[in-house]
Amino acid sequence: MTPAEDIAQSLIDINPKLDRELLVKTLIFVINAHDGQLRKSGLPYVMHPTSVARTLAELKMDTAVIAAGLLHDVVEDTEYSTGEIKEKFGTEIAEMVDSVTKISDIQKGVNRTAETFKKFLNYVSKRPQIIAIKLADRLDNMNSLQYLAPERQKIISKETLDFYAPLAHRLGLYSFKFALEDLAFKYLNPEEHASIESHLQLTSKEREDYIQSIIFPLNIKMNLEQLDCDIRGRSKHIYSIHEKMKARGCKIDELYDIFAIRIIVNQVAECYMAMGYVHNLWMPLYSRFKDYIAVPKPNLYQSLHTTVIGPQGKLVEIQIRTKDMNETAEYGMAAHWAYKFNLKKEELERNMDWVNTITVMQNEISNSTEFLGFLHESLLPEDSYAWTPQGKKITLPLGATILDFAFAIHTDLGLRCLGARVAGNVLNIDAHIPIGETIQILQSDSQEPQETWLSMTKTPKAQNAIRHWLRKALAVQSEMLGQKIWQKELHNLKISKENYPGDVEICKNFNTQNMNAFYENLGKGDIPLKDIYAFLKQYSEHSWAKLKILNVFSSDDEPLIIGHNERFLLTYAPCCNPLPGDPVEGIMKSGKGIEIHKEDCKVLNKIPQQQRLTLQWEAPEGAIRERKCILRIEAMDRVAIEKDVFNTIAKHNALVKKTIFESKDGRTNGRIDLLAFNSAQIKNIEQSLKTVAGIRKVSVL
C-alpha cells in the first residue's frame, strides 16, 4: 500500500463514507507538491495537511472539504496556482482553497486589525466550510507552536484566544474551543498554566474517586428506573478553571465545580426523566438550572444543565442530552454542514444566521475599531434571551439592557425607546432584560437618544446606532448654530446684501467644500470668531476706524439665542458655573461649540471682545418666567424612587431647582421645580417619568 493509500485508509477508518478515489488522488498530488519541504520541527511538511484532514474527518466533513484541507497550503507554499487546482480538482474545491489562501495572505503581518477579520468573514459568508478548515489548521499549528520564537508564540496565542477560540465557541465546536484555549493559555501565562496542570495531576486520584462517587449511585438509579443511558465524568479544562478562579477571586483548591457529569440518553423525553431522577438523589440549585433543549443556543447547542449539591456538600454540574445533541455539542454547526445531513441551501443559510449578520454589519460599521468591538461582542457566549410580543426570540449577551433589546429588534425602535412593559410592570431603559420573559417596548416619536445611553448599552449594534444618531444630530445642530452665528456677525458688522461676499469666496477662504460644511465647522467652533471678524470687516459698510468708534460689540451687538436646539454644542464653564437664566456670554471651543460663562466671569473678561458671543437663553412662548416648570408625581412608595426620578430628569439635561417628596400609606406624592429649554423637552421628561417603575401619574403645572 502506497503512503497516499495508507493515509486515505486512515481517514476512511474515521469516516467510512469518504470517497477513496478522490482522497488518494489528492494525497498523491499534495505529497508531490510538498516534497522536500520541512516544518519548523524538522518533520516533513506534508504531516501538517494530513493532520488537518484527519481533524476534518473527525468532524464528519465531506470529501470535498477534506480535499480542500489537504490542499490548503499548496498555492501559498508551492509553485501551483489556483487555476491548476481548479483544473485538477474542480471549482468547489478550488474556491475553498483560494479562500483559505487569501485569508492566510492577509494574516501574515504581525499587526492583526479589524480589516483582517472583516475580510476573513467575507470569505466565510460565501463558503462557511472554510471555518472548519481554518480551525483545524490553527489547532495543528498551535500543537507545534513550541518550535517558534517566544514573541511569535505570544502573538499567535493572543489571536487564537481573542478570535479563533471564541469563533469555535460561537459555532458550537467545543472540542476546538477547549483545546485552543488551553494551548493559547499555555504560552500567554505559562506559570499559571503549569500551576493548574500540576494541581490537576496531583489531585487526579482524589477527583476520579469523587466522580465515581457520583456516577455509581446514578448508574444504580437509572438501572432501577430502567432508563438506558451512558454516564460520563470529566474535569473541566485548564483555561476554564483559570477563568473561574479569576471571576471568584479564589485559589484552585477552593473550587468545587471543576468537573462535570454528562448523561446521554436516546430520546428528548428521557432527558427530563433523567433530570428528575438526578434531583431525587441530590438537592438541585434551581438558580443554576438551564434548559437549552427548549431554547437552544444560537450555535444549535442543546442540553439540560442542572447543578446539585453532591456528596461532601460539593457543587456538581450535570449535563443531560440525547446522542444527537451530544454529536452537535461535539461538532457544532459543522455537523450540519456534513453531507450526511443533506441540508438544502436555505437550511444551511438558516444555520449561518450569525455569519450573515456579521456580513451585514461589516457594511454598516465603517469604523474598523467599532467593528472589531462588535465582532468581539458577537463572539461572546450569549446567555440572555427574551421574546417579543410576536413570539420572536432575541438573544443577547449577559447583562444586556432594555435598550439593547429594542435596538436588536429594530434601530428605529431603539432610538425611540422609553422603556418596556414586562408582566404588567414597567422597566427603565437601563434595566437588564429579564431572561425568558416577553418584553413590550414602549416608544415615543418625540424621544431622542442621549449620550448617557452609550453607558447603558452593552451590544455594539446599539452603541453604533446611538453614536451614528448623535453624530448626525451634532452635525445638524452645528450647521444651524453656524448659520445663526454667521447671520449675527453680518448684522453686527453692518454688511449689506450688496457687499455680501459670495459663497465661493467664503468657502475658498475657510477651506470648505460648500456652505453647509462651512456652517457646520463654524458651529462646532472649528473656525475661530476672530477669523470670521477679520474676513468680514473688509465687506463692512463702515471703515475699520468707524467700527471702533461705533463699538458694535456692546449696545449694537445682537444676542445669539441658545436653548434645546443647540444642546449638544453647549458646555457650562466650571469657573463661574452659569445657570439658565443668568446673564451670559460665550466663547467658541474647537469641536465643542459654545462654552457659556456668566457676564461678570473673570476668566471671560480676559478674552478679547471680538472672540466673544453675546448670548440670550431661549424663553418658551416669549416669557422668561416660564422657563420654570413644575411637575407633580403620584407613585407607589418604594426604595430609591426619588433617585430614579432625578436620574430620568438628568438624562434630558434639565436643571432641578427644588423637590418635595411625601410618603404616606404606601404612596408617594412629589413636586419638582425645574428649568427647561422648551415645551418639547418638558414633554419628553413627562413621558420618560411615566415609564419609571411605580409612577402612576405625572402632571405638568
C-alpha positions as CSV (number, residue, x, y, z in Angstrom):
1,M,0.0,0.0,0.0
2,T,1.4,3.4,-1.0
3,P,1.7,6.3,1.5
4,A,-1.2,8.1,-0.2
5,E,-3.4,4.9,0.1
6,D,-2.3,4.4,3.7
7,I,-3.3,7.9,4.7
8,A,-6.6,7.7,2.7
9,Q,-7.5,4.5,4.5
10,S,-6.8,6.1,7.9
11,L,-9.3,8.8,7.0
12,I,-11.9,6.3,5.8
13,D,-11.5,4.4,9.1
14,I,-12.7,7.6,10.8
15,N,-15.5,8.3,8.3
16,P,-16.4,5.3,6.0
17,K,-18.5,7.4,3.7
18,L,-15.5,9.3,2.2
19,D,-14.6,8.9,-1.5
20,R,-11.4,6.8,-1.6
21,E,-10.5,7.6,-5.2
22,L,-10.6,11.4,-4.6
23,L,-8.7,11.1,-1.4
24,V,-5.9,9.1,-3.0
25,K,-5.7,11.4,-6.0
26,T,-5.5,14.5,-3.7
27,L,-2.9,12.9,-1.4
28,I,-0.6,11.9,-4.2
29,F,-0.7,15.5,-5.5
30,V,-0.1,17.0,-2.0
31,I,2.8,14.7,-1.2
32,N,4.5,15.6,-4.5
33,A,3.7,19.3,-4.2
34,H,5.3,19.5,-0.6
35,D,8.1,17.1,-1.4
36,G,11.3,18.2,0.3
37,Q,9.6,20.8,2.5
38,L,10.0,20.7,6.3
39,R,8.2,22.2,9.2
40,K,10.0,24.2,11.9
41,S,10.0,21.0,13.9
42,G,12.1,19.3,11.2
43,L,9.3,16.9,10.2
44,P,8.0,16.6,6.6
45,Y,5.6,19.4,5.9
46,V,3.0,17.0,4.5
47,M,2.3,15.9,8.0
48,H,0.5,19.2,8.6
49,P,-2.1,19.0,5.8
50,T,-2.7,15.3,6.7
51,S,-3.3,16.3,10.3
52,V,-5.8,18.9,9.2
53,A,-7.5,16.3,7.0
54,R,-7.8,13.9,10.0
55,T,-9.4,16.6,12.1
56,L,-11.9,17.4,9.4
57,A,-12.7,13.7,9.0
58,E,-13.5,13.5,12.7
59,L,-15.8,16.5,12.2
60,K,-17.6,14.3,9.6
61,M,-16.8,16.8,6.8
62,D,-17.4,15.5,3.3
63,T,-14.6,14.5,0.9
64,A,-14.5,17.9,-0.9
65,V,-13.9,19.8,2.3
66,I,-11.2,17.2,3.4
67,A,-9.5,17.5,-0.1
68,A,-9.5,21.3,0.3
69,G,-8.0,20.8,3.8
70,L,-5.2,18.7,2.3
71,L,-4.6,21.3,-0.4
72,H,-4.9,24.4,1.7
73,D,-1.2,25.3,1.7
74,V,-0.4,24.2,-1.9
75,V,-1.0,27.6,-3.6
76,E,0.7,29.6,-0.8
77,D,3.8,27.3,-0.4
78,T,4.4,25.7,-3.7
79,E,4.6,26.6,-7.4
80,Y,1.0,25.5,-8.2
81,S,-1.8,28.1,-8.8
82,T,-5.5,28.2,-8.0
83,G,-6.2,27.7,-11.7
84,E,-4.3,24.4,-11.7
85,I,-6.1,23.3,-8.5
86,K,-9.4,24.0,-10.3
87,E,-8.3,22.1,-13.4
88,K,-7.4,19.0,-11.4
89,F,-10.0,19.0,-8.6
90,G,-12.9,21.1,-9.8
91,T,-14.4,24.5,-9.0
92,E,-15.8,23.8,-5.5
93,I,-12.5,22.5,-4.0
94,A,-10.5,25.3,-5.8
95,E,-12.7,28.0,-4.4
96,M,-12.3,26.7,-0.8
97,V,-8.5,26.5,-1.3
98,D,-8.5,30.0,-2.8
99,S,-10.5,31.5,0.2
100,V,-8.2,29.8,2.8
101,T,-5.1,31.1,0.8
102,K,-6.4,34.7,0.8
103,I,-7.2,34.5,4.5
104,S,-3.6,33.3,5.1
105,D,-2.2,36.2,3.0
106,I,-4.0,38.9,4.9
107,Q,-2.9,37.4,8.3
108,K,0.8,37.2,7.5
109,G,1.5,40.6,9.1
110,V,2.3,40.9,12.8
111,N,-0.4,43.5,13.4
112,R,-3.9,42.0,13.4
113,T,-6.6,44.5,12.6
114,A,-10.3,44.6,12.2
115,E,-9.9,44.7,8.5
116,T,-8.2,41.3,8.6
117,F,-11.2,39.8,10.3
118,K,-13.7,41.7,8.1
119,K,-12.0,40.0,5.1
120,F,-12.0,36.7,6.8
121,L,-15.7,36.8,7.5
122,N,-16.4,38.0,3.9
123,Y,-14.9,34.7,2.7
124,V,-16.7,32.7,5.4
125,S,-20.1,34.1,4.3
126,K,-19.5,32.6,0.9
127,R,-18.0,29.3,2.0
128,P,-18.8,28.5,5.6
129,Q,-17.0,25.2,5.5
130,I,-13.7,27.0,5.4
131,I,-14.2,27.9,9.1
132,A,-13.7,24.2,9.8
133,I,-10.5,24.2,7.6
134,K,-9.1,27.3,9.3
135,L,-9.8,26.0,12.8
136,A,-8.3,22.6,12.0
137,D,-5.3,24.4,10.6
138,R,-5.0,26.6,13.6
139,L,-5.3,23.7,16.0
140,D,-2.4,21.8,14.4
141,N,-0.3,24.9,14.3
142,M,-0.9,25.6,18.0
143,N,0.2,22.0,18.7
144,S,3.6,22.7,17.2
145,L,3.9,26.3,18.5
146,Q,6.9,25.3,20.7
147,Y,9.2,25.5,17.6
148,L,8.6,29.2,17.1
149,A,10.2,32.2,18.7
150,P,8.6,33.3,22.0
151,E,7.4,36.6,20.6
152,R,5.6,34.8,17.7
153,Q,4.2,32.3,20.2
154,K,2.5,35.1,22.2
155,I,1.2,36.9,19.1
156,I,-0.4,33.8,17.6
157,S,-1.7,32.7,21.0
158,K,-3.3,36.0,21.7
159,E,-5.0,35.9,18.3
160,T,-6.2,32.4,19.0
161,L,-7.6,33.3,22.4
162,D,-9.2,36.6,21.1
163,F,-10.7,35.3,17.9
164,Y,-10.4,31.6,17.0
165,A,-11.4,30.1,20.3
166,P,-14.5,32.4,20.6
167,L,-15.3,31.6,17.0
168,A,-15.2,27.9,17.8
169,H,-17.5,28.5,20.7
170,R,-19.9,30.6,18.6
171,L,-20.1,27.7,16.2
172,G,-20.5,25.1,18.9
173,L,-17.2,23.4,18.2
174,Y,-16.4,22.9,21.9
175,S,-13.6,20.4,21.4
176,F,-11.8,23.0,19.3
177,K,-12.6,25.8,21.8
178,F,-11.2,23.9,24.8
179,A,-8.1,22.7,23.0
180,L,-7.3,26.2,21.5
181,E,-7.9,28.0,24.8
182,D,-5.6,25.6,26.8
183,L,-2.8,25.8,24.2
184,A,-3.0,29.6,23.9
185,F,-3.1,30.0,27.7
186,K,0.0,27.8,28.0
187,Y,2.1,30.4,26.0
188,L,0.4,33.5,27.3
189,N,0.6,32.6,31.0
190,P,2.9,29.6,31.3
191,E,3.4,29.8,35.1
192,E,-0.4,29.8,35.8
193,H,-1.0,27.1,33.3
194,A,1.8,24.9,34.8
195,S,0.4,25.5,38.3
196,I,-3.2,24.4,37.4
197,E,-1.9,21.5,35.4
198,S,0.3,20.3,38.3
199,H,-2.7,20.6,40.8
200,L,-4.9,18.5,38.5
201,Q,-2.2,15.8,38.2
202,L,-1.6,15.7,41.9
203,T,-5.4,15.5,42.7
204,S,-6.4,13.3,39.8
205,K,-6.9,10.2,42.0
206,E,-9.0,12.1,44.5
207,R,-11.0,13.8,41.8
208,E,-11.6,10.5,39.9
209,D,-12.8,8.9,43.2
210,Y,-15.2,11.7,43.7
211,I,-16.5,11.5,40.1
212,Q,-17.1,7.8,40.7
213,S,-19.0,8.5,43.9
214,I,-21.5,10.4,41.7
215,I,-21.6,8.1,38.7
216,F,-22.0,4.9,40.9
217,P,-25.4,5.9,42.5
218,L,-26.5,7.5,39.2
219,N,-26.0,4.1,37.4
220,I,-27.9,2.3,40.1
221,K,-30.8,4.8,40.0
222,M,-31.0,4.7,36.2
223,N,-31.0,0.9,36.2
224,L,-33.7,0.7,38.8
225,E,-35.8,3.1,36.6
226,Q,-34.9,1.1,33.5
227,L,-33.5,4.1,31.7
228,D,-30.9,3.3,29.1
229,C,-28.2,5.9,29.3
230,D,-24.4,6.5,29.2
231,I,-22.9,8.4,32.2
232,R,-19.5,10.0,31.9
233,G,-17.4,12.3,34.1
234,R,-14.7,14.8,33.1
235,S,-12.6,17.5,34.6
236,K,-13.0,21.0,33.1
237,H,-10.2,22.2,31.0
238,I,-7.3,24.4,32.4
239,Y,-8.3,27.7,30.9
240,S,-11.9,27.5,32.2
241,I,-10.6,26.7,35.7
242,H,-8.3,29.8,35.4
243,E,-11.3,31.9,34.4
244,K,-13.4,30.6,37.4
245,M,-10.6,31.4,39.8
246,K,-10.2,34.9,38.4
247,A,-14.0,35.6,38.4
248,R,-14.4,34.3,42.0
249,G,-11.1,35.6,43.4
250,C,-10.1,32.3,44.9
251,K,-7.5,29.6,44.7
252,I,-7.9,26.3,42.8
253,D,-8.3,24.2,45.9
254,E,-11.3,26.4,46.8
255,L,-13.1,25.5,43.6
256,Y,-15.5,22.5,43.9
257,D,-17.1,22.6,40.4
258,I,-14.0,21.8,38.3
259,F,-15.6,18.7,36.9
260,A,-18.9,17.8,35.2
261,I,-21.1,14.7,34.8
262,R,-22.7,14.0,31.5
263,I,-25.8,11.8,31.0
264,I,-26.5,10.7,27.4
265,V,-29.9,9.2,26.6
266,N,-31.8,8.2,23.5
267,Q,-34.9,10.4,23.4
268,V,-35.7,14.0,24.3
269,A,-38.4,12.9,26.9
270,E,-35.8,10.8,28.6
271,C,-33.7,14.0,29.3
272,Y,-36.4,15.3,31.6
273,M,-36.9,11.9,33.2
274,A,-33.2,11.7,33.9
275,M,-33.2,15.1,35.4
276,G,-36.0,14.1,37.8
277,Y,-34.0,11.1,38.9
278,V,-30.9,13.2,39.5
279,H,-33.0,15.6,41.6
280,N,-34.3,12.6,43.6
281,L,-30.7,11.8,44.6
282,W,-29.3,15.3,45.3
283,M,-30.8,18.7,46.0
284,P,-30.7,21.0,43.0
285,L,-29.8,24.7,42.8
286,Y,-32.7,26.0,40.7
287,S,-31.0,29.3,40.2
288,R,-28.4,27.4,38.1
289,F,-30.8,25.3,36.0
290,K,-30.8,25.9,32.3
291,D,-33.0,24.3,29.7
292,Y,-31.1,24.6,26.4
293,I,-33.4,21.9,24.9
294,A,-36.5,24.1,24.9
295,V,-34.4,27.2,24.0
296,P,-31.3,26.1,22.1
297,K,-28.2,28.3,21.9
298,P,-27.6,30.2,18.6
299,N,-24.9,27.7,17.8
300,L,-27.5,24.9,17.9
301,Y,-26.3,23.5,21.2
302,Q,-29.0,21.6,23.2
303,S,-28.8,20.1,26.7
304,L,-30.2,20.3,30.2
305,H,-27.8,21.8,32.8
306,T,-28.5,21.3,36.4
307,T,-26.2,21.9,39.4
308,V,-26.8,19.8,42.5
309,I,-25.3,19.6,46.0
310,G,-23.5,16.3,45.7
311,P,-21.5,14.1,48.1
312,Q,-19.5,16.0,50.8
313,G,-21.6,19.1,50.1
314,K,-19.7,19.9,46.8
315,L,-21.4,21.5,43.9
316,V,-21.7,19.3,40.8
317,E,-22.8,20.3,37.3
318,I,-24.7,17.6,35.4
319,Q,-25.5,17.9,31.7
320,I,-28.2,15.7,30.2
321,R,-28.7,15.3,26.4
322,T,-29.5,12.9,23.7
323,K,-27.0,11.2,21.4
324,D,-27.8,13.6,18.6
325,M,-27.5,16.6,20.8
326,N,-24.1,15.3,22.0
327,E,-22.9,15.0,18.4
328,T,-23.9,18.6,17.8
329,A,-22.2,19.6,21.1
330,E,-19.0,18.0,19.8
331,Y,-19.1,19.1,16.2
332,G,-21.4,22.2,16.5
333,M,-22.6,23.7,13.2
334,A,-20.0,21.6,11.4
335,A,-22.3,18.6,12.0
336,H,-25.0,20.4,10.0
337,W,-22.5,21.2,7.1
338,A,-21.7,17.5,6.7
339,Y,-23.1,15.8,3.6
340,K,-24.8,13.1,5.6
341,F,-27.5,15.6,6.7
342,N,-28.2,16.5,3.0
343,L,-29.1,20.1,4.1
344,K,-30.6,22.2,1.4
345,K,-29.1,25.6,0.6
346,E,-31.8,27.5,2.5
347,E,-31.4,25.3,5.6
348,L,-27.6,25.9,5.6
349,E,-28.2,29.6,5.3
350,R,-30.6,29.5,8.3
351,N,-27.9,27.8,10.4
352,M,-25.5,30.5,9.4
353,D,-27.6,33.4,10.6
354,W,-24.7,34.7,12.8
355,V,-22.3,34.8,9.8
356,N,-24.9,36.6,7.7
357,T,-25.5,39.1,10.5
358,I,-21.7,39.8,10.7
359,T,-21.6,40.3,6.9
360,V,-24.4,42.9,7.0
361,M,-22.8,44.7,10.0
362,Q,-19.4,45.0,8.4
363,N,-21.0,47.0,5.7
364,E,-22.9,49.2,8.1
365,I,-20.0,49.8,10.5
366,S,-17.3,51.7,8.6
367,N,-15.1,52.4,11.6
368,S,-12.7,49.4,12.0
369,T,-12.3,49.8,15.8
370,E,-16.1,49.9,16.2
371,F,-16.5,46.8,14.0
372,L,-13.8,44.9,16.0
373,G,-15.8,45.7,19.1
374,F,-19.0,44.4,17.5
375,L,-17.2,41.3,16.3
376,H,-15.7,40.6,19.7
377,E,-19.1,41.1,21.4
378,S,-20.8,38.8,18.8
379,L,-18.4,36.0,19.6
380,L,-19.1,36.1,23.4
381,P,-21.4,33.5,24.9
382,E,-25.0,34.6,24.6
383,D,-26.8,33.6,27.8
384,S,-29.6,36.2,27.9
385,Y,-32.7,35.9,25.8
386,A,-36.3,37.2,25.8
387,W,-39.3,37.2,23.5
388,T,-41.0,39.9,21.5
389,P,-44.9,40.1,21.7
390,Q,-44.9,38.5,18.3
391,G,-43.1,35.4,19.6
392,K,-39.6,36.2,18.2
393,K,-36.7,35.2,20.4
394,I,-34.0,37.8,20.9
395,T,-30.7,36.5,22.2
396,L,-28.2,39.0,23.7
397,P,-25.0,38.9,25.9
398,L,-25.5,38.6,29.6
399,G,-26.1,42.0,31.1
400,A,-27.8,43.5,28.1
401,T,-30.4,46.1,28.8
402,I,-33.9,47.0,27.6
403,L,-32.2,49.5,25.2
404,D,-30.1,46.6,23.7
405,F,-33.3,44.6,23.3
406,A,-35.1,47.5,21.5
407,F,-32.1,48.0,19.1
408,A,-31.9,44.3,18.5
409,I,-35.5,44.4,17.2
410,H,-35.0,47.5,15.0
411,T,-32.8,50.5,15.1
412,D,-35.7,53.0,14.8
413,L,-37.4,51.3,17.8
414,G,-34.2,51.6,19.8
415,L,-33.9,55.3,19.0
416,R,-37.5,56.0,20.2
417,C,-37.4,53.6,23.2
418,L,-38.8,55.0,26.5
419,G,-38.7,51.7,28.5
420,A,-40.6,48.4,28.4
421,R,-43.5,46.6,29.9
422,V,-42.9,43.1,31.3
423,A,-45.6,41.1,33.0
424,G,-47.5,44.2,33.8
425,N,-44.5,46.1,35.2
426,V,-42.7,49.0,33.6
427,L,-38.9,48.8,33.3
428,N,-36.5,51.6,32.7
429,I,-34.3,51.6,29.5
430,D,-31.2,50.7,31.5
431,A,-32.8,47.7,33.3
432,H,-31.3,44.3,32.5
433,I,-33.5,42.2,30.3
434,P,-35.5,39.6,32.3
435,I,-34.4,36.3,30.9
436,G,-37.1,34.3,29.2
437,E,-39.8,37.0,29.5
438,T,-41.9,38.6,26.8
439,I,-40.9,42.3,26.5
440,Q,-43.1,45.0,25.0
441,I,-41.0,48.1,24.1
442,L,-42.6,51.5,25.0
443,Q,-41.7,54.2,22.5
444,S,-42.4,57.8,21.6
445,D,-41.8,59.8,18.4
446,S,-40.5,62.7,20.4
447,Q,-37.9,60.6,22.3
448,E,-34.3,61.3,21.4
449,P,-31.1,59.4,22.3
450,Q,-28.7,60.9,24.9
451,E,-25.0,60.5,25.3
452,T,-25.7,58.6,28.6
453,W,-27.3,55.9,26.5
454,L,-23.9,54.7,25.4
455,S,-23.1,53.6,29.0
456,M,-26.5,51.9,29.4
457,T,-26.0,49.6,26.4
458,K,-23.8,46.5,26.1
459,T,-24.1,45.5,22.5
460,P,-22.0,47.2,19.8
461,K,-25.1,47.3,17.5
462,A,-26.9,49.5,19.9
463,Q,-23.9,51.7,20.7
464,N,-23.0,52.1,17.0
465,A,-26.6,53.2,16.2
466,I,-26.6,55.7,19.1
467,R,-23.2,57.1,18.0
468,H,-24.4,57.4,14.5
469,W,-27.5,59.3,15.6
470,L,-25.5,61.6,17.9
471,R,-23.0,62.4,15.2
472,K,-25.8,63.2,12.8
473,A,-27.7,65.3,15.4
474,L,-24.4,67.1,16.2
475,A,-23.8,67.9,12.5
476,V,-27.4,69.2,12.1
477,Q,-27.2,71.3,15.3
478,S,-23.7,72.6,14.3
479,E,-24.9,73.7,10.9
480,M,-27.9,75.5,12.4
481,L,-25.8,77.2,15.1
482,G,-23.2,78.2,12.5
483,Q,-25.9,79.9,10.4
484,K,-27.1,81.8,13.4
485,I,-23.5,82.9,14.3
486,W,-22.9,83.9,10.7
487,Q,-26.1,86.0,10.5
488,K,-25.3,87.6,13.9
489,E,-21.8,88.7,12.6
490,L,-23.2,90.0,9.4
491,H,-25.7,92.1,11.4
492,N,-23.1,93.4,13.9
493,L,-20.7,94.4,11.1
494,K,-23.4,96.2,9.1
495,I,-22.8,94.1,6.0
496,S,-25.5,94.8,3.4
497,K,-26.7,92.4,0.6
498,E,-24.7,94.5,-1.9
499,N,-21.5,94.0,0.0
500,Y,-22.1,90.3,0.9
501,P,-19.2,88.1,-0.1
502,G,-20.1,85.3,-2.5
503,D,-20.4,81.6,-1.3
504,V,-17.4,80.7,-3.5
505,E,-15.2,83.3,-1.8
506,I,-16.4,82.2,1.7
507,C,-15.7,78.5,1.0
508,K,-12.3,79.3,-0.5
509,N,-11.2,81.5,2.3
510,F,-12.2,78.9,5.0
511,N,-11.2,75.8,3.0
512,T,-14.6,74.1,3.0
513,Q,-16.3,72.3,0.1
514,N,-19.7,74.1,0.4
515,M,-21.6,76.4,2.7
516,N,-23.2,73.6,4.7
517,A,-19.7,72.4,5.6
518,F,-18.7,76.0,6.4
519,Y,-21.7,76.5,8.8
520,E,-21.0,73.1,10.4
521,N,-17.4,73.9,11.1
522,L,-18.3,77.4,12.4
523,G,-21.0,75.9,14.7
524,K,-18.6,73.3,16.1
525,G,-16.1,76.0,16.9
526,D,-13.5,74.8,14.4
527,I,-13.4,78.3,12.8
528,P,-12.3,81.0,15.3
529,L,-14.6,84.0,15.6
530,K,-11.6,86.3,15.2
531,D,-11.1,84.8,11.7
532,I,-14.7,85.4,10.9
533,Y,-14.3,89.0,12.0
534,A,-11.1,89.5,10.1
535,F,-12.7,88.2,6.9
536,L,-16.0,90.2,7.2
537,K,-14.6,93.6,8.2
538,Q,-13.4,94.1,4.6
539,Y,-17.0,93.9,3.4
540,S,-18.5,96.2,6.1
541,E,-20.2,99.5,5.1
542,H,-18.1,101.3,7.7
543,S,-14.4,101.7,7.7
544,W,-12.3,99.9,10.3
545,A,-11.8,103.2,12.3
546,K,-15.6,103.9,12.3
547,L,-16.2,100.3,13.6
548,K,-14.1,101.1,16.6
549,I,-16.0,104.3,17.3
550,L,-19.4,102.6,16.8
551,N,-18.4,100.0,19.4
552,V,-20.6,97.4,17.7
553,F,-19.7,94.8,20.3
554,S,-21.8,96.5,23.0
555,S,-25.1,98.2,22.5
556,D,-25.4,97.3,18.9
557,D,-24.5,93.6,19.4
558,E,-27.4,91.3,18.6
559,P,-27.6,88.4,21.1
560,L,-27.5,84.8,20.0
561,I,-30.5,82.8,21.2
562,I,-29.5,79.4,22.7
563,G,-31.5,76.5,24.0
564,H,-32.6,73.0,23.4
565,N,-31.8,73.1,19.7
566,E,-28.1,73.7,20.5
567,R,-27.9,71.3,23.5
568,F,-25.1,69.1,22.1
569,L,-23.0,72.2,21.5
570,L,-23.4,73.9,24.9
571,T,-21.0,73.4,27.8
572,Y,-21.1,75.2,31.1
573,A,-17.8,76.8,32.2
574,P,-16.7,75.4,35.6
575,C,-15.0,78.7,36.5
576,C,-18.3,80.5,37.1
577,N,-21.0,77.7,36.9
578,P,-23.6,79.6,34.9
579,L,-27.3,78.6,35.1
580,P,-30.1,79.0,32.6
581,G,-31.5,82.5,33.2
582,D,-28.2,84.1,34.2
583,P,-26.8,86.9,32.0
584,V,-24.2,85.1,30.0
585,E,-21.7,85.3,27.1
586,G,-19.9,82.6,25.3
587,I,-16.7,81.7,23.6
588,M,-16.2,79.1,20.9
589,K,-14.2,75.9,21.6
590,S,-12.9,73.8,18.7
591,G,-15.0,70.7,18.2
592,K,-17.3,71.5,21.2
593,G,-19.3,74.6,20.2
594,I,-20.1,77.3,22.8
595,E,-18.6,77.4,26.3
596,I,-21.0,79.5,28.4
597,H,-19.8,82.0,31.0
598,K,-21.5,84.5,33.3
599,E,-21.2,88.0,32.0
600,D,-19.1,89.1,35.0
601,C,-16.8,86.0,34.9
602,K,-13.1,87.0,35.4
603,V,-11.9,84.3,33.0
604,L,-14.3,85.6,30.3
605,N,-13.1,89.2,30.8
606,K,-9.6,88.2,29.7
607,I,-10.9,87.1,26.3
608,P,-10.8,89.8,23.6
609,Q,-14.3,91.1,22.8
610,Q,-14.2,90.1,19.1
611,Q,-13.8,86.5,20.2
612,R,-16.9,86.5,22.4
613,L,-20.6,85.9,21.8
614,T,-23.4,87.8,23.5
615,L,-26.0,85.1,24.4
616,Q,-29.6,85.0,25.5
617,W,-31.5,82.0,26.8
618,E,-34.3,80.7,24.8
619,A,-37.6,81.6,26.5
620,P,-40.5,79.3,25.8
621,E,-43.5,81.3,24.5
622,G,-41.6,84.5,24.9
623,A,-41.8,84.7,28.7
624,I,-38.7,84.4,30.8
625,R,-40.6,83.3,33.9
626,E,-42.0,80.3,32.0
627,R,-38.6,78.7,31.9
628,K,-39.5,77.3,35.3
629,C,-41.7,74.1,35.2
630,I,-43.5,72.3,38.0
631,L,-44.1,68.6,37.8
632,R,-46.4,66.7,40.2
633,I,-45.9,63.0,40.6
634,E,-48.1,60.3,42.1
635,A,-46.4,56.9,42.7
636,M,-46.3,53.8,44.8
637,D,-43.8,54.2,47.7
638,R,-40.6,52.2,47.2
639,V,-36.9,52.3,47.8
640,A,-34.9,54.7,45.6
641,I,-37.9,56.1,43.7
642,E,-36.5,59.7,44.2
643,K,-33.1,58.7,42.8
644,D,-34.8,57.1,39.7
645,V,-36.8,60.3,39.1
646,F,-33.7,62.5,39.4
647,N,-31.7,60.3,37.0
648,T,-34.5,60.3,34.5
649,I,-34.7,64.1,34.5
650,A,-30.9,64.4,34.3
651,K,-30.9,62.4,31.1
652,H,-32.9,65.2,29.5
653,N,-30.5,68.0,30.5
654,A,-33.0,69.8,32.7
655,L,-32.0,71.6,35.9
656,V,-33.8,70.6,39.1
657,K,-34.2,73.6,41.4
658,K,-36.4,72.3,44.2
659,T,-38.1,69.0,45.2
660,I,-40.7,67.9,47.8
661,F,-41.5,64.2,48.3
662,E,-44.1,63.0,50.9
663,S,-44.8,59.3,51.6
664,K,-48.0,58.0,53.3
665,D,-49.9,54.8,53.3
666,G,-47.7,53.2,50.7
667,R,-47.9,56.1,48.3
668,T,-45.5,58.9,47.4
669,N,-46.5,62.4,46.2
670,G,-43.8,64.6,44.7
671,R,-43.4,68.1,43.4
672,I,-40.4,69.0,41.3
673,D,-39.5,72.6,40.2
674,L,-37.1,72.6,37.3
675,L,-35.7,74.7,34.5
676,A,-36.2,73.5,30.9
677,F,-35.4,75.0,27.5
678,N,-38.8,74.4,25.8
679,S,-42.1,72.6,25.8
680,A,-40.8,69.7,23.7
681,Q,-38.1,69.0,26.4
682,I,-40.8,69.1,29.1
683,K,-42.9,66.7,27.2
684,N,-40.0,64.2,26.8
685,I,-39.4,64.4,30.6
686,E,-43.0,63.8,31.3
687,Q,-43.2,60.7,29.0
688,S,-39.9,59.3,30.4
689,L,-41.1,59.7,34.0
690,K,-44.2,57.7,33.2
691,T,-42.0,54.7,32.4
692,V,-40.3,54.8,35.9
693,A,-41.4,51.8,37.9
694,G,-44.1,52.6,40.4
695,I,-45.1,56.0,39.0
696,R,-48.9,56.2,38.4
697,K,-49.4,59.8,37.2
698,V,-47.3,62.7,36.0
699,S,-48.8,66.2,35.5
700,V,-47.3,69.5,34.4
701,L,-48.5,72.7,36.2
